[in-house]
Amino acid sequence: MKQSLLLGCLVATGLLQNGWAEPLPARQTELRNLLKNDCGACHGLTLKGGMGPALLPENLAGKPDGLLVTTILEGRKGTAMPPWKPFMKREEVVWLVGVLRGGKSEIE
């Protein structure tokens, strides 16, 4: 159900029409690993917060996907949040935001 909701959001935002494709399974594993280890280093290994804010669905509620995607890609000036654009494509970040919105069970 979560994937169909994400798919509906992607269709509505036009990302599928622009050639968006879900990352291949091996890349999904890499991205989940990056989320758990690299993002978790600042946001807490359980994503409940640390040096950076919590990344749980309830903490992301009300924040537009575009804001989250831009924050991940570009980082946040004046904070410890680095830009991840050198390591991920925009489409991968969109997918990762969907994973974050899905909660901890989506990450493991």
Biotite code that builds the C-alpha atoms (Angstrom):
import biotite.structure as struc

atoms = struc.array([
    struc.Atom([0.000, 0.000, 0.000], chain_id="A", res_id=1, res_name="MET", atom_name="CA", element="C"),
    struc.Atom([2.834, 2.415, 0.864], chain_id="A", res_id=2, res_name="LYS", atom_name="CA", element="C"),
    struc.Atom([4.444, 1.832, -2.527], chain_id="A", res_id=3, res_name="GLN", atom_name="CA", element="C"),
    struc.Atom([1.179, 2.479, -4.351], chain_id="A", res_id=4, res_name="SER", atom_name="CA", element="C"),
    struc.Atom([0.720, 5.705, -2.368], chain_id="A", res_id=5, res_name="LEU", atom_name="CA", element="C"),
    struc.Atom([4.256, 6.771, -3.287], chain_id="A", res_id=6, res_name="LEU", atom_name="CA", element="C"),
    struc.Atom([3.622, 5.829, -6.910], chain_id="A", res_id=7, res_name="LEU", atom_name="CA", element="C"),
    struc.Atom([0.460, 7.959, -6.902], chain_id="A", res_id=8, res_name="GLY", atom_name="CA", element="C"),
    struc.Atom([2.391, 10.908, -5.486], chain_id="A", res_id=9, res_name="CYS", atom_name="CA", element="C"),
    struc.Atom([5.077, 10.496, -8.129], chain_id="A", res_id=10, res_name="LEU", atom_name="CA", element="C"),
    struc.Atom([2.519, 10.431, -10.907], chain_id="A", res_id=11, res_name="VAL", atom_name="CA", element="C"),
    struc.Atom([0.847, 13.524, -9.459], chain_id="A", res_id=12, res_name="ALA", atom_name="CA", element="C"),
    struc.Atom([4.137, 15.421, -9.284], chain_id="A", res_id=13, res_name="THR", atom_name="CA", element="C"),
    struc.Atom([5.132, 14.376, -12.794], chain_id="A", res_id=14, res_name="GLY", atom_name="CA", element="C"),
    struc.Atom([8.281, 12.532, -11.758], chain_id="A", res_id=15, res_name="LEU", atom_name="CA", element="C"),
    struc.Atom([7.256, 9.359, -13.573], chain_id="A", res_id=16, res_name="LEU", atom_name="CA", element="C"),
    struc.Atom([6.567, 11.309, -16.716], chain_id="A", res_id=17, res_name="GLN", atom_name="CA", element="C"),
    struc.Atom([10.104, 12.705, -16.542], chain_id="A", res_id=18, res_name="ASN", atom_name="CA", element="C"),
    struc.Atom([11.687, 9.260, -16.681], chain_id="A", res_id=19, res_name="GLY", atom_name="CA", element="C"),
    struc.Atom([11.808, 8.514, -12.955], chain_id="A", res_id=20, res_name="TRP", atom_name="CA", element="C"),
    struc.Atom([12.468, 4.887, -12.183], chain_id="A", res_id=21, res_name="ALA", atom_name="CA", element="C"),
    struc.Atom([12.804, 3.124, -8.852], chain_id="A", res_id=22, res_name="GLU", atom_name="CA", element="C"),
    struc.Atom([16.449, 2.268, -8.079], chain_id="A", res_id=23, res_name="PRO", atom_name="CA", element="C"),
    struc.Atom([17.494, -1.296, -8.853], chain_id="A", res_id=24, res_name="LEU", atom_name="CA", element="C"),
    struc.Atom([17.417, -3.678, -5.862], chain_id="A", res_id=25, res_name="PRO", atom_name="CA", element="C"),
    struc.Atom([21.209, -3.580, -5.379], chain_id="A", res_id=26, res_name="ALA", atom_name="CA", element="C"),
    struc.Atom([21.159, 0.227, -5.313], chain_id="A", res_id=27, res_name="ARG", atom_name="CA", element="C"),
    struc.Atom([18.208, 0.183, -2.902], chain_id="A", res_id=28, res_name="GLN", atom_name="CA", element="C"),
    struc.Atom([20.359, -1.887, -0.546], chain_id="A", res_id=29, res_name="THR", atom_name="CA", element="C"),
    struc.Atom([23.207, 0.622, -0.897], chain_id="A", res_id=30, res_name="GLU", atom_name="CA", element="C"),
    struc.Atom([20.876, 3.548, -0.238], chain_id="A", res_id=31, res_name="LEU", atom_name="CA", element="C"),
    struc.Atom([19.348, 1.895, 2.833], chain_id="A", res_id=32, res_name="ARG", atom_name="CA", element="C"),
    struc.Atom([22.878, 1.189, 4.079], chain_id="A", res_id=33, res_name="ASN", atom_name="CA", element="C"),
    struc.Atom([23.843, 4.812, 3.524], chain_id="A", res_id=34, res_name="LEU", atom_name="CA", element="C"),
    struc.Atom([20.726, 5.927, 5.381], chain_id="A", res_id=35, res_name="LEU", atom_name="CA", element="C"),
    struc.Atom([21.383, 3.671, 8.360], chain_id="A", res_id=36, res_name="LYS", atom_name="CA", element="C"),
    struc.Atom([25.109, 4.345, 8.640], chain_id="A", res_id=37, res_name="ASN", atom_name="CA", element="C"),
    struc.Atom([25.951, 7.724, 7.117], chain_id="A", res_id=38, res_name="ASP", atom_name="CA", element="C"),
    struc.Atom([22.722, 9.585, 7.868], chain_id="A", res_id=39, res_name="CYS", atom_name="CA", element="C"),
    struc.Atom([22.419, 7.699, 11.145], chain_id="A", res_id=40, res_name="GLY", atom_name="CA", element="C"),
    struc.Atom([25.798, 9.047, 12.259], chain_id="A", res_id=41, res_name="ALA", atom_name="CA", element="C"),
    struc.Atom([24.172, 12.471, 12.744], chain_id="A", res_id=42, res_name="CYS", atom_name="CA", element="C"),
    struc.Atom([20.458, 11.703, 12.878], chain_id="A", res_id=43, res_name="HIS", atom_name="CA", element="C"),
    struc.Atom([20.886, 8.796, 15.298], chain_id="A", res_id=44, res_name="GLY", atom_name="CA", element="C"),
    struc.Atom([21.304, 5.143, 14.394], chain_id="A", res_id=45, res_name="LEU", atom_name="CA", element="C"),
    struc.Atom([17.596, 4.655, 15.050], chain_id="A", res_id=46, res_name="THR", atom_name="CA", element="C"),
    struc.Atom([16.836, 7.935, 13.205], chain_id="A", res_id=47, res_name="LEU", atom_name="CA", element="C"),
    struc.Atom([15.307, 9.341, 16.404], chain_id="A", res_id=48, res_name="LYS", atom_name="CA", element="C"),
    struc.Atom([17.666, 12.306, 16.303], chain_id="A", res_id=49, res_name="GLY", atom_name="CA", element="C"),
    struc.Atom([21.131, 13.149, 17.465], chain_id="A", res_id=50, res_name="GLY", atom_name="CA", element="C"),
    struc.Atom([23.228, 16.018, 16.218], chain_id="A", res_id=51, res_name="MET", atom_name="CA", element="C"),
    struc.Atom([20.639, 16.265, 13.430], chain_id="A", res_id=52, res_name="GLY", atom_name="CA", element="C"),
    struc.Atom([16.843, 16.106, 13.812], chain_id="A", res_id=53, res_name="PRO", atom_name="CA", element="C"),
    struc.Atom([14.813, 12.894, 13.903], chain_id="A", res_id=54, res_name="ALA", atom_name="CA", element="C"),
    struc.Atom([13.940, 11.389, 10.521], chain_id="A", res_id=55, res_name="LEU", atom_name="CA", element="C"),
    struc.Atom([10.864, 9.451, 11.627], chain_id="A", res_id=56, res_name="LEU", atom_name="CA", element="C"),
    struc.Atom([7.621, 9.704, 9.635], chain_id="A", res_id=57, res_name="PRO", atom_name="CA", element="C"),
    struc.Atom([5.926, 11.777, 12.328], chain_id="A", res_id=58, res_name="GLU", atom_name="CA", element="C"),
    struc.Atom([8.817, 14.265, 12.276], chain_id="A", res_id=59, res_name="ASN", atom_name="CA", element="C"),
    struc.Atom([8.692, 14.537, 8.483], chain_id="A", res_id=60, res_name="LEU", atom_name="CA", element="C"),
    struc.Atom([4.907, 14.953, 8.334], chain_id="A", res_id=61, res_name="ALA", atom_name="CA", element="C"),
    struc.Atom([3.954, 18.328, 6.942], chain_id="A", res_id=62, res_name="GLY", atom_name="CA", element="C"),
    struc.Atom([7.323, 18.841, 5.277], chain_id="A", res_id=63, res_name="LYS", atom_name="CA", element="C"),
    struc.Atom([7.005, 18.846, 1.479], chain_id="A", res_id=64, res_name="PRO", atom_name="CA", element="C"),
    struc.Atom([8.933, 16.170, -0.409], chain_id="A", res_id=65, res_name="ASP", atom_name="CA", element="C"),
    struc.Atom([10.614, 18.875, -2.484], chain_id="A", res_id=66, res_name="GLY", atom_name="CA", element="C"),
    struc.Atom([12.043, 20.497, 0.639], chain_id="A", res_id=67, res_name="LEU", atom_name="CA", element="C"),
    struc.Atom([13.391, 17.169, 1.900], chain_id="A", res_id=68, res_name="LEU", atom_name="CA", element="C"),
    struc.Atom([14.877, 16.256, -1.484], chain_id="A", res_id=69, res_name="VAL", atom_name="CA", element="C"),
    struc.Atom([16.569, 19.652, -1.819], chain_id="A", res_id=70, res_name="THR", atom_name="CA", element="C"),
    struc.Atom([17.898, 19.481, 1.737], chain_id="A", res_id=71, res_name="THR", atom_name="CA", element="C"),
    struc.Atom([19.441, 16.072, 1.104], chain_id="A", res_id=72, res_name="ILE", atom_name="CA", element="C"),
    struc.Atom([20.921, 17.033, -2.253], chain_id="A", res_id=73, res_name="LEU", atom_name="CA", element="C"),
    struc.Atom([22.147, 20.530, -1.364], chain_id="A", res_id=74, res_name="GLU", atom_name="CA", element="C"),
    struc.Atom([22.770, 20.232, 2.382], chain_id="A", res_id=75, res_name="GLY", atom_name="CA", element="C"),
    struc.Atom([22.035, 23.088, 4.770], chain_id="A", res_id=76, res_name="ARG", atom_name="CA", element="C"),
    struc.Atom([24.450, 25.996, 4.942], chain_id="A", res_id=77, res_name="LYS", atom_name="CA", element="C"),
    struc.Atom([25.551, 26.888, 8.430], chain_id="A", res_id=78, res_name="GLY", atom_name="CA", element="C"),
    struc.Atom([24.838, 23.381, 9.748], chain_id="A", res_id=79, res_name="THR", atom_name="CA", element="C"),
    struc.Atom([26.614, 20.037, 9.753], chain_id="A", res_id=80, res_name="ALA", atom_name="CA", element="C"),
    struc.Atom([24.257, 18.780, 6.994], chain_id="A", res_id=81, res_name="MET", atom_name="CA", element="C"),
    struc.Atom([26.450, 18.182, 3.924], chain_id="A", res_id=82, res_name="PRO", atom_name="CA", element="C"),
    struc.Atom([25.247, 18.018, 0.336], chain_id="A", res_id=83, res_name="PRO", atom_name="CA", element="C"),
    struc.Atom([24.718, 14.425, -0.796], chain_id="A", res_id=84, res_name="TRP", atom_name="CA", element="C"),
    struc.Atom([24.402, 15.318, -4.493], chain_id="A", res_id=85, res_name="LYS", atom_name="CA", element="C"),
    struc.Atom([27.835, 13.820, -5.279], chain_id="A", res_id=86, res_name="PRO", atom_name="CA", element="C"),
    struc.Atom([26.629, 10.437, -4.026], chain_id="A", res_id=87, res_name="PHE", atom_name="CA", element="C"),
    struc.Atom([22.971, 10.235, -5.102], chain_id="A", res_id=88, res_name="MET", atom_name="CA", element="C"),
    struc.Atom([20.829, 11.119, -8.061], chain_id="A", res_id=89, res_name="LYS", atom_name="CA", element="C"),
    struc.Atom([17.692, 13.180, -7.510], chain_id="A", res_id=90, res_name="ARG", atom_name="CA", element="C"),
    struc.Atom([15.518, 10.153, -8.351], chain_id="A", res_id=91, res_name="GLU", atom_name="CA", element="C"),
    struc.Atom([17.303, 8.117, -5.682], chain_id="A", res_id=92, res_name="GLU", atom_name="CA", element="C"),
    struc.Atom([16.696, 10.836, -3.109], chain_id="A", res_id=93, res_name="VAL", atom_name="CA", element="C"),
    struc.Atom([12.996, 10.917, -4.034], chain_id="A", res_id=94, res_name="VAL", atom_name="CA", element="C"),
    struc.Atom([12.897, 7.161, -3.444], chain_id="A", res_id=95, res_name="TRP", atom_name="CA", element="C"),
    struc.Atom([14.784, 7.566, -0.151], chain_id="A", res_id=96, res_name="LEU", atom_name="CA", element="C"),
    struc.Atom([12.309, 10.180, 1.084], chain_id="A", res_id=97, res_name="VAL", atom_name="CA", element="C"),
    struc.Atom([9.564, 7.633, 0.385], chain_id="A", res_id=98, res_name="GLY", atom_name="CA", element="C"),
    struc.Atom([11.473, 5.093, 2.457], chain_id="A", res_id=99, res_name="VAL", atom_name="CA", element="C"),
    struc.Atom([11.808, 7.570, 5.317], chain_id="A", res_id=100, res_name="LEU", atom_name="CA", element="C"),
    struc.Atom([8.103, 8.349, 5.173], chain_id="A", res_id=101, res_name="ARG", atom_name="CA", element="C"),
    struc.Atom([7.416, 4.591, 5.333], chain_id="A", res_id=102, res_name="GLY", atom_name="CA", element="C"),
    struc.Atom([9.129, 4.273, 8.705], chain_id="A", res_id=103, res_name="GLY", atom_name="CA", element="C"),
    struc.Atom([11.750, 2.047, 10.265], chain_id="A", res_id=104, res_name="LYS", atom_name="CA", element="C"),
    struc.Atom([10.378, -1.183, 8.782], chain_id="A", res_id=105, res_name="SER", atom_name="CA", element="C"),
    struc.Atom([11.085, 0.219, 5.300], chain_id="A", res_id=106, res_name="GLU", atom_name="CA", element="C"),
    struc.Atom([14.701, 0.903, 6.184], chain_id="A", res_id=107, res_name="ILE", atom_name="CA", element="C"),
    struc.Atom([15.680, -2.487, 7.595], chain_id="A", res_id=108, res_name="GLU", atom_name="CA", element="C"),
])
